[in-house]
Amino acid sequence: MPDLSTRATEEELMDDLSLASDALRQNLDELETINTWLGGYRVVLDGLQRLRSQFPTGRALRLADLGSGGGDTLRHIAGWARRQSVPVELVGIDANAFMIDYAAAKAASFPEISFQQQDIFGAEFRQQQFDIITCSLFCHHFSSEALAELLRQLKTQARVGVLINDLHRQPVAYYSIKWLTRLFRGSYLVQNDAPLSVARAFARRDWQQILAAAGIERYTLRWCWAFRWQVIF
């Protein structure tokens, strides 16, 4: 049994930015299926609803999704915005060129979505301002120290708020996803990375320590089904 008392430091296979293959395409499809089954998108849409009273008037809401991957979160946000009659400009940010191309193809019927290949710590990205920045299953890819630095940066780039959806590190979540990905014969990527993502993820005390290190004092931290954290600041 892995030690889940602290965050794992082993890198996921998907952290390789040169990764570009049919296996990666399959993995992105699998992640979308898992998020749909386990209600992962609800965490983001609920957060947007909580922030809605602060949305700008007279122009489109500008939202960036960091580590946008296959673009599935942005497509769900676009669907929500259409249903709510909220004009939006949605921007997916990812460092992997293959994922940018894959996500753009999947979002062909959503003209409100665009994608940028960017280094989020680079000067070009830092100069951009957004109303809302979302990080969905993205933060666990960073060490606690690097994440605190990133959150401090994002606070200066988001006019309305930052919305985080990430995993809860605990045994039931770890073994459930490990069992599910093997039961449904997922790709080698998802079988390796899905349980590792949980091991790299967060307990409540981790978020409290990271947010304190980032100098963020006003925030909400909610546990959501299934084994997710919603952080808004």
N, C-alpha and C positions, 0 to 999 in steps of 0.2 A: 504494500500500500504506500503511495507517495505521501510525503510529509506536506500536508495542506495547512500547516500552522503558519507558514510564511509563503510569500509569492515565489513561484518557480522562476528561474532565470534562463532556462533553456529556450533557444529561439525556435519559432515555428517554421515549418518548411515554406510557408507563404511569405515569410519575411525576406526571402530571396527576391530582390527586385528584378532579377533577370529571368525569373520564372515565366515561361510562355509556352503552353502546351495544351493538348486536348484534356489532360488530367486537370489542369488549372480551370479550364472552362467547365468541366464536370463539377469540380469542387465549388465553383461560384454558384452553379445551379443548385447543388446540394445545400449550401448555406442558406439560399433563399427558401428552399423547402423547409429546412429546420426552423428558420425564423418564423415562417408562416404557421407551422405546427405549434410552436411554443409561444406564440403571441408576442414575439420580440418587437414587432413594429408598433404595437400598442403603446409601448413605453415612450416612444418618440412622439407619436400623435397626441398622447395625453399631455406630454410636456408642452407641445405647441399650443394646445388648448389653454393650458395654465398661463402661458405667456401672451395669449391673444390680445388682452386688453392693452398691451404695450406696443402692438404692431403699429407701424407708421400709417398715416392716412394720406391719401392723395397720390400715392405711388406704390409700386410693387414692393413686397417684402423681399429683401435680398438675403438668401440663406446659403451657407456653405456647409457641405458635409465632408468632413475630413476622413481620409482613408475610405473613399466611397466604393472601392471594390467593384462589384458588378452593377452598382447603381440601383439596387433594389430598394434601399431605404428612400432614395430620392423619388423613385417612381411612386412609392406609397405616399410620400409627402405631397407629391403633385396631385395624386388622386384625392387626398384629403382637402387640399386647397381648392380644387375644382368643386368639390361637394359643398365647401363652405363659402364659395364665391370670394376667395382671397386671392388677389393677384400676386404672383410670385416670380422671382428670378432665382432659380436654383442652380448652384454651382457645385459639381463634384470635384474634389481635390484628391489626387492619388499620385504616387511616385512611380507606379508601374505602368509603362506605356501599353502593354498588352491589356491590362484591366481598363484603361481609358478607352481603348478602341472597342473592347467587348461591351462596356457599359453604354457607350454612345450608340452602338447598334441596337441594344435592347431598349434604349430610350428614344428611338426614332419617331415615335408617335407623341412625344412630349416636347414640343418646341420650347417650353419654359425651362428645360434642363440643358445645361452645357457642362463641359468637363475641361479641367486643366491638369496637365502634368506638372506638379510643383513639389519642391522641397519646402515643407511647412516651416522649417527653421531658416529658410533663405530670405534674402532682402526683398525679392519680388513679391513673395507671398505676404510678408510682414507689412508691406505697404497697403494691402487691401483692407477695406472695411466692409463689414457685413452687419445686418441687423441681428441675425442669429447664426451661431456656429453649432453644428451638431457633430457629435463623435459617437458613432454607433459601433460597438464591439471593436473599438480602435485603441482606447487608452491602455488596455492590458498589454499592448505590444511594447510599451516603454517601461524602463525602470522607474521606480518611485521618484527618484531624483530628477530624471529627465521629464517625467510627467508634470511634476510641480513647476518646472521651468516653462513647459508648454502651456499649462493652464494660466500662469501669470501673463504670458504673451497673449493668449486668446482673450483674456479679460479686457485688454486694451483694443482689440480688434472687433469686438461684438458690441453694437450699440444697445441692443435689447438684452441679450443674454446668451450664455453657453448652455447647451443641453447635452448631457451625456447619458448613454444607454450602454451599460456593460455588465459583465457577469459577476455572480456571487461565487466566491471560492469556498466550497464546502463539499463534503463527501457525497451526499445524495446527487448533487448536480454533476460531480465528476463521474461517478459510476453510471449514472443514467445516460449521459451522452456517449460514454464509451460503449455501453451496451447497445444503444440505438444505432450508432454508426456501423457497428459490426453486424447487427441483426439485418439491416437493410443493405449490407455489402457496399458501403460507401467507398469512394476512391481512397487510395493510400494517403492522399493529402488530408482528407477530412478525418480518417481514422486516427491519424497521428495528431493533427492540429486541434481537433475539437476538444478532446479531454485536456490537452496541454493548455488550451486557452483558459479553461476553468482553473487549472493549477496556477496560471500566471495572473489570475484575476484578483478580486478584492474582497476582503472582509470589511465590515463597517469601520473598524479602527484604522484600516489602511486609508480609506477615503478621508477620515478625519485628520490623519497625520499629513497626507499629501496636500489637502486644501489649506491646512495651517502653514505648511512649508511654502505654499504659493502665495501666502498673504491674503487669502480669500476668507473673510469672516462671515459674510452673509451668503448663505446658500440653503438649499433644501436637499435632503438626502432621503430617498424613499426606496424601500424594498418592493419589488414588483414580481408577479408571477411571469415566467417560470425562472426563478433564481437570477433575477436581474436587479441592478441598481439604477435608479434614475437620479441624476445629480443636475441641479439647475443653479446657476449663479449669474 
